[in-house]
Amino acid sequence: MAVISGIVLNWLKIPTIIGYILTGVLTTYIFGFRLEDSGGLNEIAEFGVVFLMFMIGLDFSFKSLTLMKQEVLVFGGLQIAFSIAFFFVACFYFLGFSFSTSIIVASAVSLSSTAIVLKFLNESGQTKTPYGMASVGILIFQDIAVIPILLMIKLLSDKDSHLSALLLTTLISAIIVLIVLFLPGRIMAKMFLRFSANMKTDEIFVGAVFLIVLGAAYISKSFGFSLALGAFLAGMIISNTHYKYQVSSVLSHFRDILLGIFFITVGMQVDIIFLLEYFVVILILVALMMGAKALLMYLFLFLFRGQRVGLKVALSLAQIGEFSFAIFLLASQHQILDLHLDGGILRVLFGEEFFADITPDQIYQFLTLMVIFSMIATPFILERLDKITSFFLRYLTPVSGYFVRKKVESCDDDTRIDNMEHAADLDGHVVVCGYGELGKSILEYFKGCDLQYIAVDNNYGKVEKAIKSGEPVMYGDITSRRILERLGITKCSAVIIAIDSIDSVQKAYHNIQALSPYCKIILKTKGSNLASQLQTQGAYAIVHERMEMAKILSDLALQAVKENKNQ
Protein backbone atom coordinates (compact mmCIF):
# COMPACT_ATOMS: atom_id res chain seq x y z
CA MET A 1 0.00 0.00 0.00
CA ALA A 2 2.90 2.35 0.85
CA VAL A 3 4.46 1.65 -2.56
CA ILE A 4 1.19 2.31 -4.44
CA SER A 5 0.43 5.53 -2.55
CA GLY A 6 4.05 6.62 -3.01
CA ILE A 7 3.84 6.10 -6.80
CA VAL A 8 0.50 7.94 -7.08
CA LEU A 9 1.66 10.88 -4.95
CA ASN A 10 4.98 11.08 -6.78
CA TRP A 11 3.05 11.24 -10.07
CA LEU A 12 0.94 14.05 -8.58
CA LYS A 13 4.20 15.71 -7.38
CA ILE A 14 3.09 15.40 -3.75
CA PRO A 15 5.82 14.45 -1.21
CA THR A 16 6.03 10.69 -0.54
CA ILE A 17 6.16 11.29 3.22
CA ILE A 18 2.46 12.11 3.04
CA GLY A 19 1.93 8.79 1.24
CA TYR A 20 3.52 6.93 4.14
CA ILE A 21 1.36 8.79 6.69
CA LEU A 22 -1.81 8.08 4.65
CA THR A 23 -0.78 4.42 4.45
CA GLY A 24 -0.66 4.30 8.24
CA VAL A 25 -4.11 5.89 8.49
CA LEU A 26 -5.65 3.50 5.93
CA THR A 27 -3.93 0.47 7.48
CA THR A 28 -5.55 1.28 10.80
CA TYR A 29 -9.08 2.05 9.59
CA ILE A 30 -9.49 -0.30 6.63
CA PHE A 31 -7.70 -3.38 7.96
CA GLY A 32 -8.16 -2.69 11.67
CA PHE A 33 -4.42 -2.99 12.26
CA ARG A 34 -3.52 -0.74 15.20
CA LEU A 35 -0.06 0.36 16.30
CA GLU A 36 -0.40 -1.16 19.77
CA ASP A 37 -1.11 -4.54 18.11
CA SER A 38 1.90 -4.36 15.80
CA GLY A 39 4.50 -5.94 18.05
CA GLY A 40 7.91 -4.46 17.31
CA LEU A 41 6.88 -2.22 14.40
CA ASN A 42 7.29 0.94 16.47
CA GLU A 43 10.79 -0.13 17.52
CA ILE A 44 11.75 -0.95 13.91
CA ALA A 45 10.45 2.45 12.79
CA GLU A 46 12.61 4.17 15.39
CA PHE A 47 15.69 2.89 13.57
CA GLY A 48 14.78 5.11 10.62
CA VAL A 49 15.57 8.12 12.80
CA VAL A 50 18.62 6.28 14.21
CA PHE A 51 20.15 5.78 10.76
CA LEU A 52 19.25 9.33 9.77
CA MET A 53 21.14 10.67 12.79
CA PHE A 54 24.07 8.43 11.88
CA MET A 55 24.14 9.94 8.38
CA ILE A 56 24.07 13.42 9.92
CA GLY A 57 27.07 12.48 12.06
CA LEU A 58 28.93 11.33 8.94
CA ASP A 59 28.64 14.83 7.48
CA PHE A 60 29.69 16.62 10.67
CA SER A 61 33.06 15.72 12.12
CA PHE A 62 34.48 17.34 15.26
CA LYS A 63 36.33 19.78 13.04
CA SER A 64 33.15 20.86 11.25
CA LEU A 65 31.21 21.06 14.53
CA THR A 66 33.94 23.30 15.94
CA LEU A 67 33.42 25.55 12.94
CA MET A 68 29.65 25.33 13.54
CA LYS A 69 29.70 26.26 17.22
CA GLN A 70 27.65 29.39 16.52
CA GLU A 71 24.99 27.42 14.60
CA VAL A 72 24.74 24.68 17.25
CA LEU A 73 25.23 26.54 20.53
CA VAL A 74 24.01 30.07 19.78
CA PHE A 75 21.26 29.46 17.20
CA GLY A 76 20.15 26.17 18.76
CA GLY A 77 20.21 27.56 22.29
CA LEU A 78 18.29 30.71 21.38
CA GLN A 79 15.69 28.79 19.38
CA ILE A 80 14.97 26.36 22.23
CA ALA A 81 14.95 29.11 24.87
CA PHE A 82 12.68 31.49 22.91
CA SER A 83 10.26 28.73 21.87
CA ILE A 84 9.91 27.16 25.32
CA ALA A 85 9.42 30.57 26.95
CA PHE A 86 6.78 31.70 24.45
CA PHE A 87 4.76 28.47 24.34
CA PHE A 88 4.94 28.05 28.13
CA VAL A 89 3.41 31.52 28.56
CA ALA A 90 0.76 30.65 25.94
CA CYS A 91 -0.18 27.36 27.65
CA PHE A 92 0.04 28.51 31.27
CA TYR A 93 -1.38 32.04 31.12
CA PHE A 94 -3.61 31.91 28.03
CA LEU A 95 -4.95 28.34 28.05
CA GLY A 96 -4.67 27.96 31.81
CA PHE A 97 -2.85 24.59 31.74
CA SER A 98 -1.07 23.33 34.83
CA PHE A 99 2.64 24.08 35.22
CA SER A 100 3.70 20.50 34.37
CA THR A 101 1.54 20.30 31.24
CA SER A 102 2.66 23.74 30.06
CA ILE A 103 6.39 23.07 30.37
CA ILE A 104 6.16 19.64 28.67
CA VAL A 105 4.01 20.90 25.78
CA ALA A 106 6.24 23.96 25.30
CA SER A 107 9.39 21.81 25.27
CA ALA A 108 7.96 19.33 22.77
CA VAL A 109 6.60 22.04 20.45
CA SER A 110 10.04 23.71 20.38
CA LEU A 111 11.50 20.66 18.58
CA SER A 112 11.53 20.32 14.78
CA SER A 113 11.56 17.32 12.44
CA THR A 114 15.09 16.06 11.88
CA ALA A 115 13.75 13.29 9.63
CA ILE A 116 11.98 15.58 7.15
CA VAL A 117 14.32 18.58 7.09
CA LEU A 118 17.59 16.61 6.94
CA LYS A 119 16.21 14.36 4.20
CA PHE A 120 15.35 17.45 2.15
CA LEU A 121 18.73 19.11 2.77
CA ASN A 122 20.64 15.95 1.82
CA GLU A 123 18.63 15.33 -1.35
CA SER A 124 18.82 18.97 -2.46
CA GLY A 125 22.54 19.25 -1.71
CA GLN A 126 22.04 22.24 0.63
CA THR A 127 23.54 20.79 3.81
CA LYS A 128 26.68 22.93 3.51
CA THR A 129 24.99 26.21 2.58
CA PRO A 130 24.61 28.93 5.24
CA TYR A 131 20.87 28.10 5.33
CA GLY A 132 21.58 24.37 5.61
CA MET A 133 24.28 24.73 8.26
CA ALA A 134 22.08 26.97 10.42
CA SER A 135 19.20 24.47 10.10
CA VAL A 136 21.40 21.48 10.92
CA GLY A 137 23.02 23.28 13.86
CA ILE A 138 19.63 24.01 15.40
CA LEU A 139 18.45 20.43 14.76
CA ILE A 140 21.56 18.99 16.44
CA PHE A 141 20.99 21.16 19.51
CA GLN A 142 17.32 20.10 19.57
CA ASP A 143 18.26 16.41 19.44
CA ILE A 144 20.60 16.92 22.38
CA ALA A 145 17.86 18.88 24.21
CA VAL A 146 15.59 15.81 24.02
CA ILE A 147 17.65 14.26 26.85
CA PRO A 148 16.89 16.90 29.52
CA ILE A 149 13.27 17.06 28.33
CA LEU A 150 12.84 13.32 28.94
CA LEU A 151 14.56 13.70 32.31
CA MET A 152 12.15 16.52 33.12
CA ILE A 153 9.17 14.21 32.51
CA LYS A 154 10.68 11.74 34.96
CA LEU A 155 11.22 14.53 37.49
CA LEU A 156 7.67 15.93 37.13
CA SER A 157 6.05 12.49 37.36
CA ASP A 158 8.07 11.33 40.37
CA LYS A 159 7.56 13.71 43.26
CA ASP A 160 10.19 11.88 45.34
CA SER A 161 13.02 12.32 42.79
CA HIS A 162 15.74 14.89 43.45
CA LEU A 163 16.93 17.20 40.67
CA SER A 164 20.57 17.35 41.83
CA ALA A 165 20.90 13.56 41.98
CA LEU A 166 19.25 13.18 38.58
CA LEU A 167 21.55 15.76 36.96
CA LEU A 168 24.65 14.20 38.53
CA THR A 169 23.67 10.74 37.29
CA THR A 170 23.05 12.11 33.79
CA LEU A 171 26.41 13.92 33.73
CA ILE A 172 28.32 10.81 34.83
CA SER A 173 26.47 8.69 32.24
CA ALA A 174 27.28 11.20 29.48
CA ILE A 175 31.00 11.16 30.36
CA ILE A 176 31.06 7.35 30.35
CA VAL A 177 29.29 7.16 26.96
CA LEU A 178 31.71 9.67 25.40
CA ILE A 179 34.76 7.86 26.80
CA VAL A 180 33.54 4.44 25.64
CA LEU A 181 32.60 5.60 22.13
CA PHE A 182 35.52 7.90 21.42
CA LEU A 183 38.43 5.92 22.86
CA PRO A 184 38.05 2.13 22.39
CA GLY A 185 34.99 2.65 20.19
CA ARG A 186 36.84 4.72 17.61
CA ILE A 187 39.74 2.26 17.42
CA MET A 188 37.40 -0.73 17.06
CA ALA A 189 35.27 1.03 14.42
CA LYS A 190 38.31 1.76 12.25
CA MET A 191 39.57 -1.79 12.73
CA PHE A 192 36.23 -3.33 11.72
CA LEU A 193 35.92 -1.11 8.65
CA ARG A 194 39.52 -1.69 7.52
CA PHE A 195 39.10 -5.45 7.87
CA SER A 196 35.76 -5.52 6.03
CA ALA A 197 37.02 -3.21 3.25
CA ASN A 198 40.06 -5.41 2.65
CA MET A 199 37.77 -8.47 2.39
CA LYS A 200 36.25 -6.80 -0.72
CA THR A 201 32.82 -8.27 0.08
CA ASP A 202 29.87 -5.88 0.24
CA GLU A 203 27.95 -8.04 2.72
CA ILE A 204 30.79 -7.98 5.25
CA PHE A 205 31.23 -4.23 4.87
CA VAL A 206 27.49 -3.58 5.38
CA GLY A 207 27.50 -5.91 8.39
CA ALA A 208 30.42 -4.04 9.94
CA VAL A 209 28.62 -0.71 9.49
CA PHE A 210 25.42 -2.10 11.06
CA LEU A 211 27.44 -3.44 14.00
CA ILE A 212 29.01 -0.03 14.62
CA VAL A 213 25.74 1.93 14.33
CA LEU A 214 23.62 -0.41 16.45
CA GLY A 215 26.42 -0.96 18.97
CA ALA A 216 26.87 2.78 19.55
CA ALA A 217 23.08 3.30 19.68
CA TYR A 218 22.58 0.63 22.35
CA ILE A 219 25.53 1.86 24.43
CA SER A 220 23.84 5.26 24.45
CA LYS A 221 20.45 3.69 25.27
CA SER A 222 21.86 1.61 28.14
CA PHE A 223 23.00 4.80 29.88
CA GLY A 224 19.60 6.49 29.57
CA PHE A 225 20.16 8.47 26.38
CA SER A 226 18.41 8.07 23.03
CA LEU A 227 19.40 5.53 20.37
CA ALA A 228 19.62 8.39 17.88
CA LEU A 229 22.26 10.27 19.90
CA GLY A 230 24.52 7.21 20.02
CA ALA A 231 24.14 6.76 16.27
CA PHE A 232 25.02 10.43 15.73
CA LEU A 233 28.23 10.01 17.74
CA ALA A 234 29.08 6.86 15.73
CA GLY A 235 28.67 8.86 12.52
CA MET A 236 31.02 11.53 13.83
CA ILE A 237 33.62 8.85 14.61
CA ILE A 238 33.50 7.43 11.06
CA SER A 239 33.41 10.93 9.52
CA ASN A 240 37.13 11.24 10.29
CA THR A 241 37.97 8.10 8.28
CA HIS A 242 38.30 7.51 4.55
CA TYR A 243 35.27 5.17 4.61
CA LYS A 244 32.65 7.88 5.16
CA TYR A 245 31.42 8.15 1.55
CA GLN A 246 31.18 4.39 0.99
CA VAL A 247 29.41 3.95 4.34
CA SER A 248 26.97 6.73 3.41
CA SER A 249 26.32 5.04 0.08
CA VAL A 250 25.54 1.56 1.43
CA LEU A 251 23.28 2.81 4.25
CA SER A 252 21.17 5.36 2.37
CA HIS A 253 18.61 2.79 1.15
CA PHE A 254 18.20 1.17 4.60
CA ARG A 255 17.66 4.63 6.09
CA ASP A 256 14.97 5.54 3.54
CA ILE A 257 13.06 2.26 4.05
CA LEU A 258 13.12 2.55 7.84
CA LEU A 259 12.10 6.22 7.67
CA GLY A 260 9.16 5.13 5.53
CA ILE A 261 8.10 2.68 8.25
CA PHE A 262 8.48 5.46 10.83
CA PHE A 263 6.04 7.72 8.98
CA ILE A 264 3.61 4.81 8.54
CA THR A 265 3.55 4.42 12.33
CA VAL A 266 2.89 8.17 12.57
CA GLY A 267 -0.24 7.73 10.45
CA MET A 268 -1.36 4.77 12.56
CA GLN A 269 -1.72 7.08 15.58
CA VAL A 270 -4.46 9.20 13.95
CA ASP A 271 -7.97 8.94 15.43
CA ILE A 272 -10.17 9.66 12.40
CA ILE A 273 -13.34 10.31 14.43
CA PHE A 274 -11.56 12.80 16.65
CA LEU A 275 -9.88 14.41 13.62
CA LEU A 276 -13.17 14.97 11.79
CA GLU A 277 -14.80 16.44 14.90
CA TYR A 278 -12.03 18.95 15.60
CA PHE A 279 -10.56 19.35 12.10
CA VAL A 280 -10.96 23.15 11.87
CA VAL A 281 -9.69 23.71 15.42
CA ILE A 282 -6.61 21.58 14.72
CA LEU A 283 -5.83 23.46 11.50
CA ILE A 284 -6.10 26.82 13.30
CA LEU A 285 -3.86 25.62 16.14
CA VAL A 286 -1.26 24.26 13.70
CA ALA A 287 -1.22 27.49 11.68
CA LEU A 288 -0.85 29.63 14.82
CA MET A 289 1.85 27.37 16.25
CA MET A 290 3.93 27.23 13.04
CA GLY A 291 3.57 30.98 12.48
CA ALA A 292 4.65 31.82 16.03
CA LYS A 293 7.54 29.37 15.97
CA ALA A 294 8.83 30.68 12.62
CA LEU A 295 8.56 34.30 13.77
CA LEU A 296 10.48 33.59 16.99
CA MET A 297 13.35 32.02 15.01
CA TYR A 298 13.39 34.79 12.43
CA LEU A 299 13.66 37.50 15.12
CA PHE A 300 17.19 36.44 16.07
CA LEU A 301 18.37 34.65 12.92
CA PHE A 302 18.08 37.68 10.64
CA LEU A 303 20.47 39.55 12.99
CA PHE A 304 23.16 36.90 12.44
CA ARG A 305 22.49 35.60 8.92
CA GLY A 306 20.41 38.25 7.19
CA GLN A 307 16.77 38.26 6.17
CA ARG A 308 16.77 35.62 3.44
CA VAL A 309 18.73 32.94 5.30
CA GLY A 310 16.90 33.73 8.55
CA LEU A 311 13.48 33.38 6.94
CA LYS A 312 14.42 30.16 5.08
CA VAL A 313 15.62 28.53 8.30
CA ALA A 314 12.57 29.74 10.24
CA LEU A 315 10.12 28.38 7.64
CA SER A 316 12.01 25.08 7.35
CA LEU A 317 11.95 24.39 11.10
CA ALA A 318 8.43 25.65 11.91
CA GLN A 319 6.96 22.14 12.28
CA ILE A 320 6.92 19.94 15.40
CA GLY A 321 9.43 17.07 15.34
CA GLU A 322 9.21 13.30 15.50
CA PHE A 323 10.80 13.15 18.97
CA SER A 324 7.74 15.05 20.22
CA PHE A 325 5.67 11.88 19.70
CA ALA A 326 7.83 10.11 22.28
CA ILE A 327 7.62 13.09 24.66
CA PHE A 328 3.82 13.33 24.43
CA LEU A 329 3.40 9.55 24.76
CA LEU A 330 5.67 9.40 27.81
CA ALA A 331 3.92 12.40 29.39
CA SER A 332 0.53 10.77 28.75
CA GLN A 333 1.68 7.49 30.31
CA HIS A 334 2.91 9.38 33.40
CA GLN A 335 -0.43 11.27 33.57
CA ILE A 336 1.21 14.68 33.19
CA LEU A 337 -1.09 15.86 30.37
CA ASP A 338 -4.15 17.29 32.09
CA LEU A 339 -6.42 20.33 32.15
CA HIS A 340 -6.27 21.35 35.79
CA LEU A 341 -7.13 24.96 35.03
CA ASP A 342 -5.42 27.19 37.56
CA GLY A 343 -6.34 30.34 35.66
CA GLY A 344 -5.86 31.57 32.15
CA ILE A 345 -7.60 33.96 29.80
CA LEU A 346 -9.79 31.26 28.22
CA ARG A 347 -11.09 30.21 31.64
CA VAL A 348 -12.13 33.80 32.33
CA LEU A 349 -13.74 34.23 28.90
CA PHE A 350 -15.57 30.91 28.57
CA GLY A 351 -15.68 29.45 32.06
CA GLU A 352 -14.53 26.05 33.26
CA GLU A 353 -17.54 24.37 31.59
CA PHE A 354 -15.92 25.01 28.20
CA PHE A 355 -13.16 22.50 29.05
CA ALA A 356 -15.18 20.16 31.22
CA ASP A 357 -15.51 17.37 28.66
CA ILE A 358 -11.90 17.38 27.44
CA THR A 359 -9.98 14.35 28.76
CA PRO A 360 -6.20 13.72 28.95
CA ASP A 361 -6.56 11.26 26.04
CA GLN A 362 -8.11 14.00 23.92
CA ILE A 363 -5.26 16.36 24.80
CA TYR A 364 -2.85 13.67 23.62
CA GLN A 365 -4.79 13.32 20.35
CA PHE A 366 -4.80 17.10 19.84
CA LEU A 367 -1.03 17.26 20.30
CA THR A 368 -0.37 14.19 18.14
CA LEU A 369 -2.52 15.52 15.29
CA MET A 370 -0.80 18.90 15.50
CA VAL A 371 2.54 17.15 15.03
CA ILE A 372 1.23 15.15 12.07
CA PHE A 373 -0.40 18.12 10.31
CA SER A 374 2.71 20.26 10.78
CA MET A 375 4.75 17.41 9.27
CA ILE A 376 2.37 17.11 6.33
CA ALA A 377 2.66 20.85 5.64
CA THR A 378 6.47 20.85 5.79
CA PRO A 379 7.32 19.08 2.48
CA PHE A 380 5.09 21.54 0.60
CA ILE A 381 6.89 24.45 2.27
CA LEU A 382 10.35 23.01 1.59
CA GLU A 383 9.63 22.29 -2.07
CA ARG A 384 8.55 25.92 -2.56
CA LEU A 385 10.88 27.48 -0.01
CA ASP A 386 12.63 29.95 -2.31
CA LYS A 387 9.33 31.21 -3.75
CA ILE A 388 7.72 31.59 -0.32
CA THR A 389 10.82 33.35 1.03
CA SER A 390 10.97 35.72 -1.94
CA PHE A 391 7.26 36.50 -1.55
CA PHE A 392 7.60 37.52 2.10
CA LEU A 393 10.84 39.42 1.55
CA ARG A 394 9.38 41.30 -1.40
CA TYR A 395 6.41 42.66 0.52
CA LEU A 396 7.04 42.26 4.21
CA THR A 397 10.18 43.51 5.94
CA PRO A 398 10.18 44.11 9.71
CA VAL A 399 11.11 47.71 10.53
CA SER A 400 10.64 49.36 13.94
CA GLY A 401 8.06 46.85 15.08
CA TYR A 402 5.67 47.04 12.11
CA PHE A 403 5.66 45.82 8.51
CA VAL A 404 6.27 48.04 5.51
CA ARG A 405 6.30 47.23 1.81
CA LYS A 406 9.80 47.06 0.49
CA LYS A 407 11.52 45.17 -2.28
CA VAL A 408 14.49 43.28 -0.97
CA GLU A 409 17.37 42.37 -3.21
CA SER A 410 18.21 38.72 -3.03
CA CYS A 411 21.55 37.74 -1.58
CA ASP A 412 23.76 34.83 -2.48
CA ASP A 413 22.95 32.77 0.59
CA ASP A 414 23.37 29.41 -1.07
CA THR A 415 27.11 29.71 -1.59
CA ARG A 416 28.54 26.44 -0.34
CA ILE A 417 30.83 26.55 2.67
CA ASP A 418 33.05 23.51 2.78
CA ASN A 419 36.66 22.35 2.50
CA MET A 420 38.04 21.50 -0.92
CA GLU A 421 38.49 17.95 0.34
CA HIS A 422 34.80 17.56 -0.44
CA ALA A 423 34.75 16.37 -4.04
CA ALA A 424 31.23 17.71 -4.51
CA ASP A 425 32.61 21.23 -4.22
CA LEU A 426 34.89 20.85 -7.24
CA ASP A 427 33.74 22.46 -10.46
CA GLY A 428 34.93 21.79 -14.01
CA HIS A 429 37.12 18.96 -12.75
CA VAL A 430 37.98 15.52 -14.15
CA VAL A 431 36.86 12.38 -12.33
CA VAL A 432 39.06 9.28 -12.73
CA CYS A 433 37.21 6.05 -11.91
CA GLY A 434 39.82 3.52 -10.85
CA TYR A 435 43.19 3.96 -9.17
CA GLY A 436 45.10 1.02 -10.58
CA GLU A 437 48.30 1.40 -12.59
CA LEU A 438 46.42 3.22 -15.36
CA GLY A 439 44.63 5.53 -12.91
CA LYS A 440 47.92 6.39 -11.19
CA SER A 441 49.52 7.22 -14.54
CA ILE A 442 46.60 9.49 -15.46
CA LEU A 443 46.91 11.40 -12.18
CA GLU A 444 50.68 11.74 -12.65
CA TYR A 445 50.05 13.24 -16.08
CA PHE A 446 47.44 15.64 -14.70
CA LYS A 447 49.93 17.00 -12.15
CA GLY A 448 51.56 19.01 -14.90
CA CYS A 449 48.25 20.41 -16.10
CA ASP A 450 46.24 23.34 -14.81
CA LEU A 451 43.04 21.51 -13.81
CA GLN A 452 41.24 20.02 -10.84
CA TYR A 453 40.88 16.25 -10.66
CA ILE A 454 39.95 13.46 -8.27
CA ALA A 455 40.10 9.66 -8.43
CA VAL A 456 37.94 7.02 -6.77
CA ASP A 457 38.60 3.33 -6.08
CA ASN A 458 37.05 0.57 -3.96
CA ASN A 459 40.42 -0.95 -2.97
CA TYR A 460 41.02 0.57 0.43
CA GLY A 461 44.69 -0.43 0.56
CA LYS A 462 45.42 1.58 -2.60
CA VAL A 463 43.33 4.52 -1.44
CA GLU A 464 45.02 4.63 1.98
CA LYS A 465 48.50 4.74 0.40
CA ALA A 466 47.38 7.41 -2.07
CA ILE A 467 45.93 9.64 0.65
CA LYS A 468 49.12 9.33 2.72
CA SER A 469 51.03 10.47 -0.38
CA GLY A 470 48.74 13.49 -0.71
CA GLU A 471 46.88 12.25 -3.79
CA PRO A 472 43.24 13.36 -4.31
CA VAL A 473 41.74 9.85 -4.11
CA MET A 474 38.45 8.85 -2.48
CA TYR A 475 37.33 5.43 -1.26
CA GLY A 476 34.03 4.28 -2.75
CA ASP A 477 32.17 2.15 -5.28
CA ILE A 478 31.89 3.97 -8.63
CA THR A 479 28.72 2.05 -9.53
CA SER A 480 26.93 3.79 -6.64
CA ARG A 481 24.96 6.90 -7.58
CA ARG A 482 25.52 8.39 -4.16
CA ILE A 483 29.30 8.09 -4.57
CA LEU A 484 29.06 9.65 -8.04
CA GLU A 485 27.07 12.55 -6.57
CA ARG A 486 29.76 13.02 -3.93
CA LEU A 487 32.31 13.23 -6.75
CA GLY A 488 30.42 16.21 -8.19
CA ILE A 489 29.56 14.32 -11.36
CA THR A 490 27.00 16.91 -12.45
CA LYS A 491 29.64 19.67 -12.45
CA CYS A 492 32.68 17.87 -13.83
CA SER A 493 34.17 18.47 -17.29
CA ALA A 494 34.88 14.82 -18.01
CA VAL A 495 34.92 11.33 -16.51
CA ILE A 496 37.60 8.75 -17.28
CA ILE A 497 36.58 5.15 -16.55
CA ALA A 498 39.86 3.29 -16.07
CA ILE A 499 38.76 -0.10 -14.73
CA ASP A 500 38.70 -3.60 -16.21
CA SER A 501 35.42 -5.07 -14.93
CA ILE A 502 32.92 -4.96 -17.81
CA ASP A 503 29.96 -5.15 -15.43
CA SER A 504 31.27 -2.24 -13.34
CA VAL A 505 32.04 -0.20 -16.47
CA GLN A 506 28.47 -0.63 -17.75
CA LYS A 507 26.86 0.16 -14.38
CA ALA A 508 29.07 3.21 -13.83
CA TYR A 509 28.47 4.44 -17.38
CA HIS A 510 24.68 4.22 -17.13
CA ASN A 511 24.58 5.82 -13.65
CA ILE A 512 26.79 8.70 -14.82
CA GLN A 513 24.53 9.27 -17.82
CA ALA A 514 21.43 9.16 -15.61
CA LEU A 515 22.86 11.76 -13.23
CA SER A 516 24.45 13.97 -15.90
CA PRO A 517 23.22 13.22 -19.45
CA TYR A 518 25.67 15.64 -21.10
CA CYS A 519 28.74 14.51 -19.18
CA LYS A 520 31.72 13.65 -21.43
CA ILE A 521 32.60 10.03 -20.62
CA ILE A 522 35.97 8.65 -21.75
CA LEU A 523 36.71 4.99 -21.21
CA LYS A 524 39.01 2.18 -22.23
CA THR A 525 37.90 -1.31 -23.17
CA LYS A 526 39.42 -4.58 -24.27
CA GLY A 527 36.40 -5.91 -26.16
CA SER A 528 34.96 -4.56 -29.40
CA ASN A 529 31.38 -5.53 -28.42
CA LEU A 530 31.35 -3.26 -25.37
CA ALA A 531 33.06 -0.49 -27.33
CA SER A 532 30.46 -0.49 -30.11
CA GLN A 533 27.61 -0.75 -27.59
CA LEU A 534 28.75 2.27 -25.55
CA GLN A 535 29.67 4.22 -28.67
CA THR A 536 26.06 4.05 -29.86
CA GLN A 537 24.90 5.19 -26.41
CA GLY A 538 26.82 8.44 -26.67
CA ALA A 539 30.24 7.91 -25.08
CA TYR A 540 32.49 10.90 -25.77
CA ALA A 541 35.54 8.74 -26.55
CA ILE A 542 36.42 5.05 -26.32
CA VAL A 543 39.99 3.80 -26.33
CA HIS A 544 40.16 0.19 -27.55
CA GLU A 545 43.11 -1.16 -25.58
CA ARG A 546 44.34 -3.80 -28.03
CA MET A 547 43.72 -1.70 -31.12
CA GLU A 548 45.51 1.35 -29.69
CA MET A 549 48.42 -0.78 -28.49
CA ALA A 550 48.62 -2.48 -31.89
CA LYS A 551 48.59 0.92 -33.61
CA ILE A 552 51.36 2.32 -31.40
CA LEU A 553 53.55 -0.77 -31.77
CA SER A 554 52.94 -0.90 -35.53
CA ASP A 555 53.79 2.80 -35.94
CA LEU A 556 57.02 2.31 -33.99
CA ALA A 557 57.92 -0.72 -36.11
CA LEU A 558 57.25 1.21 -39.34
CA GLN A 559 59.36 4.08 -38.04
CA ALA A 560 62.22 1.65 -37.31
CA VAL A 561 61.98 0.17 -40.81
CA LYS A 562 62.00 3.66 -42.31
CA GLU A 563 65.10 4.61 -40.30
CA ASN A 564 66.91 1.46 -41.48
CA LYS A 565 66.17 2.30 -45.11
CA ASN A 566 67.56 5.80 -44.68
CA GLN A 567 70.86 4.55 -43.25
Phi, psi and omega in degrees: 000320179297321180295314182297312180295325178296318179294314181297314182292325177294322177295324178276002181061037175253136184307138183292338178303321178295324177299318178295317180296317178297324177300317178298318179297312182293322179300321181288317191259349174262317184259356179068025183263107185261156185298322182291344178263006190266008179067240184265016183299319181296321179291321177297317181298326181299332181289343173298315177291324178300311181290329176296316179295326176297316179295325176296315179300325178299325183275349185230093176283175177299324180296315181290326178292327175297320178290338183260018185300328177293315181297318184282304188282312184283302182296313180297316180296316179295319181297313180296314182297311180298315184294314180298316181298314183294310185287334174294314178300318181297317182286317187282314186267329181270307181280335180082024178291162175292165181300314183298312179298317183297315183290324179290314179298315180299318180294316181292320180293334181290343181277152179240171186274103175297319184300313184284311186292315180294323177298317179295315181297319179295314183291328181269358179068030183251012183300325185261010174278162175306319177296315181294317181293321177295318179296313181295320179301316178295318180296320178297315179298320179298317181296324176290324181293341178302325183299304178295332178294316178295322176296324180295322177299317179298319181293317182289331182275335181250102184292340183272351182285150181250131184299316183297317180294321180295316180294320179295317178298317179297317180297315179297317179299318180297318179296317180297315180300314181296318180296314182297316185284325188262354175254277177293328181298318181294318180296315181294322179298313179297321181295314179299315182292320179296316180296313182292325178293321180289338177289340178057036177236121185300321183298319180293320180296314178298318178299319178296319179295316178300318180299317181293312183297308184291324178298312179296321181297317182284332172297315178298315182296321183293340178258015174092004179261176183280154174300321184297323180293319177297320178295321178299317179295322177297320177298320179295325178297312183287338181297339180269006178252172180277000183269354193302320184286321178292319177299315178301321182293313186286337183265346187301321182288319177299317180300314184294321179295313181292326175295324176299316178297321179302314182288334173295316178295331175298313179295331181289348181269359183280130173264104186300317181300313179296320180298314181295325182290322185243026187304310183295318180299317181296316179299318180296316180297318179296315180297316179295317181296311182294321178296315180294318181295317179295318181296319179299317179293318183297326184301326178256334182291324183291340176288328182265323189238003180089171187291314185294308180298317180301317181289321179297316178295315181299316179292323182292327186254019184285344183281173173265143188272170181292331178293341179294331176302313181296321180294313180295319180296315180295319178295322178294318179295328179269009176057041177269330181283108179211173180239051174284090186289111177265359184161212177104150182296319181297324179295322179291319184286317188249344182086163183292337182297334182298329183253006189299324186268000181274122183261165176303325178296322178291324175299316179299318179294318177304310183295317180297316180293327175296319177299312183297313182294324177292326177292319179296322181289332188299312180302323178295321178293315183295321180294334182243026189299315182296319180293317180295317179298314180298322179299310181294319182288335180286325187245336185233111176232124182290122177222122175054037173087357176223171185258134175234154178284131181198136177273128184251127178289138181287148178245159184277075184272353184261014175297129183289139175243109182195163176284155179291350177292342175283114183298330182295344180271354176288154181216130181072023184267176176246131178257126178252114180269108183113129180235047172277204180298320180293315179300318178299316181296321179297315179295323177298320180293321182293338182300332179270005182250155180268076178205161176266144181206158177208146179244158178221142180207152180260010174264105188295326179302315179294317182296317181299316178296319181296317181295320178297331179274359178085016180277144179280078183235138182241143177273128179171167180266118185289348177277354180273128179297324181295320177295318179298322177296320178297330180282358180069042187296332181284347182245000184279159178278326182200157175235130175252120177263108186242052179234164186264329184297117181298318180298315179294322178299313182295315180297314180298317182300312183291323178292322177296315180296323180293322181281324183216086187303332184259011179292137179276110183256124178243130182215162177243148181214154178263336184254142181287331181297312179296321181299313181292325180295312181286332178296320180289339181270003172101021176298140182293316179204140178234125178258112178279113189305307184291320181294317179293320178295318179298320180296314181296313181295320179295317179299319179294321179294317179296323178295321179295318179298317180297320179294323179295322180292328182281346180283000000 
